[in-house]
Amino acid sequence: MYAYHVYDSALYATFAYPCAESASRREPDFVLPYCYYMQPPALKTSHLGKFELLTLFYIFYNMPKDTLQVYAAKELYNRDWLYHKELKMWFTRPSESAISQHGYERGSIIYFDINSWEQRVFRDTQLPGGPKFMTEVELNNS
């Protein structure tokens, strides 16, 4: 009984299908544009300052244990958002423009809801605070 080894590299590379009259070509019938071979530019941390708020939240929640998560957290902190370690949510106080534009009450607290992917008013009367918010020192040490 004679049989070819199915994974023979010489046969496998040129085998198209059993009824083919000739071996298949090794070269594809298409050419990739040059831009596909180029490496994308490196992301600089200064770029994060130009990102929209939702993009920063996306990076923070979807890139765990990545350096970009830390940089996104620092940028959110620069934009007056505070991370609550127990609730695992971001909080802020609305700016004067947000109060007039969105109708927030003075003294209200805004949080980012990851389930609806939007900012909402925190309805609890007492926000658990104190040492439960991540400090700037903790953020810089991570």
N, C-alpha and C positions, 0 to 999 in steps of 0.2 A: 504494500500500500504506500503510494507516494502522495505526499501532501505538502503544500506550501505552508510555511509559518505565516499566519494571518497578519502578524504585526511586523513583518519584514519591512524595514524602512524603505528599501528600494521599490518594493511592490506597492506599499501603502501610499506612498507619495504620488504615484502616477495612476492609481486605480480609480476609475470613475464609476463604472458599474459593469456587471458581467457581460452584457450584450454589446459593449462598445467595441468598435472596430480597431481603434487605436488608443494608446494611453492618453490620459489627460495632460494638459499643459501644467507646468508648475507655476507659471506666472498668472496672476489674476487678470481678468478682462477689463479692469478699471485701474485708474490712477488716482491716488489720494492727493488732494490739493496740498501744497506746501505748508499751509497754515496748520494742518493737522499734526505736523511733526514738530511744531514750535512749542516750547515750554511756556505756560502762562506766567505772567509777571508775578513776582512774589508779593504777597499781601503785606503791606506795612501797617503798623499799629496806628499811624496817623490817618490812615484811610477810614478807620472805625468812626472817627468824629464826623464823617460825611454820611454815614449810614443812617437810614430811618430807624425810628424807635422799634418798629416791629421786626426789622432785620436783626437788631441787637438782641432782642428777646429770642428770636429763632436760633441765633448762634449760641446764646447762653443755655437754652433748654435742649438743644439737639446736638450739641458737641460736648458731652460730659467728659471730664478729665482731659480736655484738650487745652492747649495754651490759648487758643482763640476764645474759649469760654471765660478765662480769666481776664483777657483784654476787653471782652464785651462787658463783663461785670464792672470793670474799672470805668468804662465809658458810661455805663448806666449810672454809676455812682457820681460821675462828673456832671451828669444831667439831673442830679438831685433825686435819684431813686435810691431807696434803701432796701436791702435784702433781709427778710425775716428768716432766721435760721430754723425755727420750729415749724412755721407755716409754709416755708419754702416758696415764698411769694415776694414780689417786689412792690414796694409802697412809695408814694410820693404825695406831696401837697400840691394842689393845682396852682398854677401861676395866675397872675392877674388876667392875662389874656385868655387863659383857659376858663376862668370863672365867667368872664363876659361872653366868650364864644360858645361854651357848652352849657352854661347855666349852672355850674357847680356852686354850692353854698360856700361861703367863707368858712375856713376851719375844717372843711371836709377832707377826707383822706381817700386817695385814689389808689387802686391796686391793679395789677395786670393779671387778668384771668386767663390761664393757659388753656382752659377748656373751650371758651368762646373766642379766644385770641383777640381780646380787646380790653381797654381800660374800663374799669367800673368803680362806682363809689362803694367804699367799704361801709357796710350798714351796721356793724357791731358798734355799740356805744363806747366800748373800751378796747383799744388796740393793745394787745399784749406787747409791751415794749421793753425798755431797759436794755439789759445785756443780750437780749435775744436778736437784736439787729446786728448785722455784720458791721464791724467798724472799719474805718479806712486802714488802720494798722493791720487788721486781719486780712483785708483785701490785698494789701501790698506784700504781705508775707506769703501769699499763696502762689 
